[in-house]
Amino acid sequence: MHIVNAKGILSSSNNMNIYRGCQHNCIYCDSRSLCYGMEHNFEDIEVKQNAPLLLEKALKSKRKKCMIGTGSMSDPYIPLERKLMLTRRCLEIINNYGFGASVLTKSSDILRDLDLFKSINSKSKAVVQMTLTTCDESLCKVIEPCVSSTRERFEALKVFRDNGIPTVVWLDPFLPFINDTEENIRGLLDYCTEAKVKGIICFGIGLTLRSGSREYFYSRLDRHFKGIKEKYIKTYGNSYEVTSSNNGKLMKIIDETCRKNGIMHNINEVFGYLHKYESKEQQISLFDI
């Protein structure tokens, strides 16, 4: 890792990346793409040590409360977080200033901060987002070698369910010829329904590949799935969007399951929910009047 003092922390959409780079080594990671302009080795994590100070300064200056998001580019619960605790310090600041929080991760380490999510959610809104890709634990260790197992993530979702914290699951990516099967989709949906998730985000059955991420992905295919890289090249060439031939059938299963179980799954609706700030304190005060 290397430590930096960042110039700013919140984007125009109120998202932040406390770390840059990742330790999870997922073979399909889009954040490896060259278009993001990362000038250091992806595994050499950039640590924004002044992230909490920058966040507090930013929240102090905001005229209106909002949701603060993290996790879209770099997982806030990489192993380094266990020692550095920058994500926790940022959640403490969000809690102290009465803002909402929306956090995306693949790690059950997020349970460490259950107390803060409960406190934030008691005053405004805290949403835990979790990515699920495969219910095959052996496959999980190949395509996501350094993250919590799918089962561990599922158990974490249930803990948040039992503590009244809303959850959203990202079902992606699905790698053609590897985990784009009906059995896998139904297994993941069973997890989602049992955990009573608020919403599911799925842009389609497939993945995206561009310069930087494609080369890393193909090198891992050569290591773990002999002959599959050649099928990708023959089927998709250099396409950015790599869509499974099973897309129509599997997306229909997701739609039917979500409708049956009352799970929000319209992309715009789910993102609208994630970005909508809600104040329970205002609701309580109005009720008291």
NORWO-V785372 format. One record per pair of residues at least 4 apart in sequence whose ideal C-beta (glycine too) atoms are under 8 Angstrom apart, sorted by the first residue. I is the first residue (numbers start at 1). J is the second residue. If there is no record, write none. Layout:
((I J) (I J))
This chain:
((1 44) (1 45) (1 46) (1 47) (1 80) (2 40) (2 44) (2 45) (2 46) (2 47) (3 47) (3 49) (4 46) (4 47) (4 48) (4 49) (5 48) (5 49) (5 50) (6 48) (6 50) (6 51) (6 54) (8 54) (8 58) (9 16) (9 18) (9 48) (9 51) (9 54) (9 55) (9 58) (10 14) (10 15) (10 16) (10 54) (10 55) (10 58) (10 68) (11 15) (11 16) (13 69) (13 275) (14 66) (14 67) (14 68) (14 69) (15 68) (15 69) (15 70) (15 72) (16 51) (16 55) (16 68) (16 69) (16 70) (16 90) (17 48) (17 70) (17 72) (17 73) (17 74) (18 47) (18 48) (18 51) (18 70) (18 74) (18 76) (18 86) (18 87) (18 90) (19 45) (19 46) (19 47) (19 48) (19 74) (19 75) (19 76) (19 78) (19 80) (19 81) (19 86) (20 38) (20 40) (20 45) (20 46) (20 48) (20 73) (20 74) (21 31) (21 38) (21 40) (21 41) (21 42) (21 43) (21 44) (21 45) (21 46) (21 74) (22 26) (22 29) (22 31) (22 42) (22 43) (22 45) (22 74) (22 75) (22 78) (23 43) (23 45) (23 78) (23 79) (23 80) (23 146) (24 29) (24 75) (24 78) (24 106) (24 107) (24 144) (24 145) (24 146) (24 147) (25 29) (25 43) (25 144) (25 145) (25 146) (26 106) (26 143) (26 144) (26 145) (26 147) (27 142) (27 143) (27 144) (27 145) (27 216) (27 217) (27 220) (27 221) (27 224) (28 143) (28 173) (28 175) (28 207) (28 213) (28 217) (29 213) (29 216) (30 208) (30 210) (30 213) (31 36) (31 42) (31 73) (31 74) (31 213) (32 42) (32 212) (32 213) (32 216) (33 210) (33 211) (33 212) (33 213) (34 210) (34 211) (34 212) (35 210) (35 211) (35 212) (36 73) (38 42) (40 44) (40 46) (45 78) (45 80) (47 80) (47 84) (47 86) (48 54) (48 86) (49 86) (50 54) (51 55) (51 86) (51 89) (51 90) (52 56) (52 86) (52 89) (52 90) (52 93) (53 57) (54 58) (55 59) (55 68) (55 90) (55 93) (55 94) (56 60) (56 93) (56 97) (57 61) (58 62) (59 68) (59 93) (59 94) (59 97) (59 99) (60 97) (62 66) (64 277) (65 98) (65 99) (65 100) (65 124) (65 277) (65 279) (66 99) (66 100) (66 275) (66 277) (67 99) (67 100) (67 101) (67 102) (67 125) (67 127) (67 274) (67 275) (67 276) (67 277) (68 94) (68 99) (68 100) (68 101) (68 102) (69 101) (69 102) (69 103) (69 104) (69 274) (69 275) (70 76) (70 87) (70 90) (70 101) (70 102) (70 103) (70 104) (71 75) (71 76) (71 103) (71 104) (71 105) (71 129) (72 104) (74 78) (75 104) (75 105) (75 106) (75 107) (75 147) (76 81) (76 87) (76 103) (76 104) (76 105) (77 81) (77 87) (77 105) (77 106) (77 107) (77 109) (77 110) (78 107) (79 146) (80 84) (81 85) (81 86) (81 87) (81 88) (81 109) (82 109) (82 112) (85 89) (86 90) (87 91) (87 103) (87 113) (88 92) (88 112) (88 113) (88 116) (89 93) (90 94) (91 95) (91 101) (91 103) (91 113) (91 116) (91 117) (91 120) (92 96) (92 116) (93 97) (94 99) (94 100) (94 101) (94 120) (95 101) (95 116) (95 119) (95 120) (95 123) (98 123) (98 124) (98 279) (98 281) (99 120) (99 124) (99 277) (100 120) (100 124) (100 125) (100 126) (100 127) (100 277) (100 278) (101 117) (101 120) (101 125) (101 126) (101 127) (102 126) (102 127) (102 129) (102 274) (102 275) (103 110) (103 126) (103 127) (103 128) (103 129) (104 129) (104 130) (104 131) (104 170) (105 109) (105 110) (105 128) (105 129) (105 130) (105 131) (106 130) (106 131) (106 144) (106 147) (106 148) (106 153) (107 147) (107 148) (107 153) (108 148) (108 152) (108 153) (108 155) (108 156) (109 148) (110 128) (110 156) (111 156) (111 159) (113 117) (114 118) (114 159) (114 160) (114 163) (114 165) (115 119) (116 120) (116 126) (117 121) (117 126) (117 128) (117 160) (117 163) (117 165) (118 122) (118 126) (118 163) (118 164) (118 165) (119 123) (120 124) (120 125) (120 126) (121 125) (121 126) (121 164) (121 165) (121 166) (122 280) (123 279) (123 280) (123 281) (124 277) (124 278) (124 279) (124 280) (124 281) (125 166) (125 276) (125 277) (125 278) (125 280) (126 165) (126 166) (127 165) (127 166) (127 167) (127 168) (127 198) (127 273) (127 274) (128 156) (128 157) (128 160) (128 165) (128 166) (128 167) (128 168) (129 167) (129 168) (129 169) (129 170) (129 201) (129 274) (130 153) (130 156) (130 157) (130 167) (130 168) (130 169) (130 170) (131 153) (131 169) (131 170) (131 172) (132 150) (132 153) (132 154) (132 169) (132 170) (132 171) (132 188) (132 191) (132 192) (133 140) (133 143) (133 144) (133 150) (133 171) (133 172) (133 173) (133 174) (133 179) (133 188) (134 139) (134 140) (134 143) (134 150) (134 179) (134 184) (134 188) (135 150) (135 184) (135 187) (135 188) (135 190) (135 191) (136 140) (136 179) (136 184) (137 141) (137 149) (137 150) (137 151) (138 142) (139 143) (139 178) (139 179) (140 144) (140 147) (140 149) (140 150) (141 145) (141 149) (142 224) (143 175) (143 178) (143 179) (143 220) (148 152) (148 153) (148 156) (149 153) (150 154) (150 188) (150 191) (151 155) (152 156) (153 157) (154 158) (154 191) (154 194) (154 195) (155 159) (156 160) (157 161) (157 167) (157 169) (157 191) (157 195) (157 197) (158 162) (158 194) (158 195) (159 163) (160 165) (160 166) (160 167) (161 165) (161 167) (161 195) (161 196) (161 197) (166 198) (167 195) (167 197) (167 198) (168 197) (168 198) (168 199) (168 200) (168 201) (168 270) (168 273) (168 274) (169 188) (169 191) (169 192) (169 195) (169 197) (169 199) (169 200) (169 201) (170 200) (170 201) (170 202) (171 185) (171 188) (171 192) (171 200) (171 201) (171 202) (171 254) (172 201) (172 202) (172 203) (172 207) (173 206) (173 207) (173 208) (174 179) (174 180) (174 184) (174 185) (174 205) (174 206) (174 207) (174 244) (174 250) (175 179) (175 180) (175 207) (176 180) (176 206) (176 231) (176 232) (176 235) (176 236) (176 242) (176 243) (176 244) (176 245) (177 225) (177 228) (177 231) (177 232) (178 225) (178 228) (179 184) (180 184) (180 205) (180 206) (180 244) (180 246) (180 250) (181 185) (181 246) (182 186) (182 246) (182 249) (182 250) (182 253) (183 187) (184 188) (185 189) (185 205) (185 250) (185 253) (185 254) (186 190) (186 253) (186 257) (187 191) (188 192) (189 193) (189 253) (189 254) (189 257) (190 194) (191 195) (192 197) (192 200) (192 263) (193 197) (193 257) (193 261) (193 263) (197 263) (198 263) (198 264) (198 273) (199 263) (199 264) (199 265) (199 269) (199 270) (199 273) (200 254) (200 258) (200 263) (200 264) (200 265) (200 270) (201 265) (201 267) (201 270) (201 271) (202 251) (202 254) (202 265) (203 267) (204 241) (204 243) (204 247) (204 251) (205 243) (205 244) (205 246) (205 247) (205 250) (205 251) (206 241) (206 242) (206 243) (206 244) (206 247) (207 242) (208 213) (208 240) (208 241) (208 242) (209 213) (209 214) (209 217) (209 236) (209 239) (209 240) (209 242) (210 214) (210 240) (211 215) (212 216) (213 217) (214 218) (214 238) (215 219) (216 220) (217 221) (218 222) (218 229) (218 232) (219 223) (220 224) (221 225) (221 228) (221 229) (221 232) (222 226) (222 229) (225 229) (227 231) (228 232) (229 233) (230 234) (231 235) (232 236) (232 242) (233 237) (236 242) (243 247) (244 250) (246 250) (247 251) (248 252) (249 253) (250 254) (251 255) (252 256) (253 257) (254 258) (254 265) (255 259) (255 265) (256 260) (257 261) (257 263) (258 262) (258 263) (258 264) (258 265) (264 269) (264 270) (264 273) (265 269) (265 270) (266 270) (267 271) (268 272) (269 273) (270 274) (271 275) (272 276) (279 283) (280 284) (281 285) (282 286) (283 287) (284 288) (285 289))
